[in-house]
């Protein structure tokens, strides 16, 4: 499949209803696999749009039905975060502390992690857990994805008990503005 064909498939996915998108998404993610960073760099607006579209889906149901696809979904999501962070001066200025976070969905078999590296001014993430993270965040899959895509404000979501956070509050306080800026950038690219 050529890059143009893949981009066209991604664009066409925006027009599909939830059931069609959910049935096509595993194949689309298979085709994107290994190319996430390149696609995000070359077509940031497409990735922002597909992530926004995916965040409208019932993530827990999708991951439960397609557990092998959850890691690919996260790779796409974290590629977007990584590229936005490396291109955005505001995000880089906000990275003043090393922060590690594990995410775990309560309603499906989805786990992930986030690493903020102050020395390199980078943000990375992926599937699975880190050993001894600073923070552990648990909640519904839609909320966890929403924290990254901007549908859930980190501070308001915590105050409204949409998710639970275990670990030093100051680390969470330093992470919140970074997450807000990342989600603002992702939404602006749509």
C-alpha positions as CSV (number, residue, x, y, z in Angstrom):
1,X,0.0,0.0,0.0
2,X,1.4,3.4,-1.0
3,X,1.5,6.3,1.4
4,X,-1.1,8.1,-0.7
5,X,-3.5,5.1,-0.4
6,X,-3.0,4.9,3.4
7,X,-3.6,8.7,3.8
8,X,-6.8,8.3,1.7
9,X,-8.0,5.4,3.9
10,X,-7.4,7.5,7.0
11,X,-9.3,10.4,5.4
12,X,-12.2,8.1,4.5
13,X,-12.4,6.8,8.0
14,X,-13.7,10.1,9.2
15,X,-16.9,9.6,7.2
16,X,-17.7,6.2,8.6
17,X,-20.2,5.5,11.4
18,X,-19.0,4.0,14.6
19,X,-19.7,0.4,13.6
20,X,-18.0,0.7,10.3
21,X,-15.0,2.5,11.8
22,X,-14.7,-0.1,14.6
23,X,-14.7,-3.0,12.1
24,X,-12.1,-1.3,9.8
25,X,-9.9,0.2,12.5
26,X,-7.8,-3.0,13.2
27,X,-6.8,-3.3,9.6
28,X,-6.1,0.5,9.3
29,X,-3.9,0.3,12.5
30,X,-2.1,-2.7,11.0
31,X,-1.3,-0.6,7.9
32,X,-0.2,2.3,10.0
33,X,1.9,0.1,12.3
34,X,5.6,1.2,12.2
35,X,4.8,4.4,10.3
36,X,3.1,6.4,13.0
37,X,5.9,8.9,13.6
38,X,6.4,9.5,9.9
39,X,2.6,9.9,9.3
40,X,2.3,12.3,12.3
41,X,5.2,14.4,11.1
42,X,4.0,14.6,7.5
43,X,0.2,14.8,8.1
44,X,-0.4,16.1,11.7
45,X,-3.9,17.2,10.8
46,X,-4.9,13.7,9.8
47,X,-3.7,12.1,12.9
48,X,-5.4,14.7,15.1
49,X,-8.6,14.1,13.2
50,X,-8.5,10.3,13.5
51,X,-7.6,10.5,17.2
52,X,-10.5,12.9,17.8
53,X,-12.8,10.5,15.8
54,X,-11.5,7.5,17.8
55,X,-12.1,9.3,21.1
56,X,-15.8,9.5,20.1
57,X,-15.9,5.7,20.0
58,X,-16.6,3.4,22.9
59,X,-12.9,2.8,23.5
60,X,-13.5,0.1,26.2
61,X,-15.8,-1.9,24.0
62,X,-13.4,-1.6,21.1
63,X,-10.4,-2.6,23.1
64,X,-12.3,-5.5,24.7
65,X,-13.3,-6.8,21.3
66,X,-9.8,-6.1,19.8
67,X,-7.2,-6.4,22.6
68,X,-4.3,-6.9,20.1
69,X,-5.2,-3.5,18.5
70,X,-5.0,-1.6,21.8
71,X,-1.2,-1.4,21.6
72,X,-1.3,-0.1,18.0
73,X,-3.9,2.4,19.0
74,X,-1.7,3.6,21.8
75,X,1.4,3.7,19.4
76,X,-0.6,6.1,17.1
77,X,-1.7,8.2,20.1
78,X,1.8,8.4,21.6
79,X,3.4,9.2,18.3
80,X,1.1,12.2,18.1
81,X,2.1,13.3,21.6
82,X,5.8,12.8,20.9
83,X,5.8,14.8,17.7
84,X,3.7,17.6,19.1
85,X,6.0,17.9,22.1
86,X,9.1,18.0,20.0
87,X,7.7,20.7,17.7
88,X,6.1,22.9,20.4
89,X,8.2,25.5,22.3
90,X,5.5,26.0,25.0
91,X,5.5,22.3,25.8
92,X,9.3,22.1,25.9
93,X,9.4,25.1,28.3
94,X,6.9,23.3,30.6
95,X,9.1,20.2,30.8
96,X,11.0,21.1,34.0
97,X,10.9,17.8,35.8
98,X,11.2,14.1,35.0
99,X,7.8,12.4,35.4
100,X,6.8,8.8,34.8
101,X,3.2,7.7,34.7
102,X,1.4,4.4,34.3
103,X,-2.2,4.4,33.0
104,X,-4.6,1.5,33.5
105,X,-8.2,1.3,32.2
106,X,-10.7,0.0,34.7
107,X,-13.2,-1.1,32.0
108,X,-11.0,-3.0,29.5
109,X,-7.5,-4.6,29.1
110,X,-5.6,-1.4,28.2
111,X,-2.5,-0.3,30.0
112,X,0.0,2.4,29.0
113,X,2.7,4.7,30.2
114,X,4.1,8.2,29.8
115,X,7.6,9.5,30.3
116,X,8.5,13.1,30.6
117,X,12.3,13.7,30.3
118,X,13.4,17.1,31.5
119,X,17.0,16.8,30.2
120,X,16.0,16.0,26.7
121,X,12.7,18.0,26.8
122,X,10.8,15.0,25.4
123,X,7.6,13.1,26.0
124,X,7.2,9.5,25.1
125,X,4.7,6.8,25.9
126,X,3.4,3.4,24.9
127,X,1.6,0.3,25.8
128,X,2.4,-1.6,29.0
129,X,3.6,-0.4,32.4
130,X,6.9,1.1,33.7
131,X,8.6,-0.2,36.8
132,X,8.1,2.2,39.8
133,X,6.4,5.2,38.1
134,X,5.9,8.5,39.9
135,X,2.2,8.4,39.2
136,X,-0.4,5.8,38.5
137,X,-3.6,6.9,36.9
138,X,-6.7,4.6,36.7
139,X,-10.1,5.3,35.2
140,X,-12.4,4.4,32.3
141,X,-10.6,4.0,28.9
142,X,-12.5,7.0,27.5
143,X,-11.3,9.2,30.3
144,X,-7.7,8.1,29.9
145,X,-7.7,8.7,26.2
146,X,-9.5,12.0,26.8
147,X,-6.7,13.1,29.1
148,X,-4.4,12.8,26.1
149,X,-6.7,14.0,23.3
150,X,-8.0,17.0,25.3
151,X,-11.5,15.8,25.9
152,X,-10.8,15.6,29.7
153,X,-9.1,18.5,31.5
154,X,-6.5,16.9,33.9
155,X,-7.3,19.1,36.8
156,X,-11.1,19.2,36.4
157,X,-11.2,15.5,35.7
158,X,-9.3,14.7,38.9
159,X,-11.5,17.1,41.0
160,X,-14.6,15.5,39.5
161,X,-13.3,12.1,40.3
162,X,-13.4,11.0,36.6
163,X,-10.1,9.2,37.3
164,X,-7.9,8.3,40.3
165,X,-4.2,9.3,40.7
166,X,-1.8,7.7,43.1
167,X,1.5,9.4,43.7
168,X,2.9,12.8,44.6
169,X,0.4,15.6,43.9
170,X,3.2,18.0,42.9
171,X,4.2,15.6,40.0
172,X,0.5,15.6,38.8
173,X,0.4,19.4,39.1
174,X,3.5,19.7,36.9
175,X,2.1,17.2,34.4
176,X,-1.3,18.9,34.0
177,X,-0.2,22.0,32.1
178,X,1.9,19.9,29.8
179,X,-1.1,17.7,29.0
180,X,-3.3,20.7,28.5
181,X,-0.9,22.3,26.0
182,X,-0.5,19.0,24.2
183,X,-4.2,18.5,23.8
184,X,-4.7,22.2,22.8
185,X,-2.1,21.6,20.0
186,X,-3.8,18.4,18.9
187,X,-7.2,20.1,18.7
188,X,-5.8,23.1,16.9
189,X,-4.4,20.8,14.2
190,X,-7.8,19.4,13.3
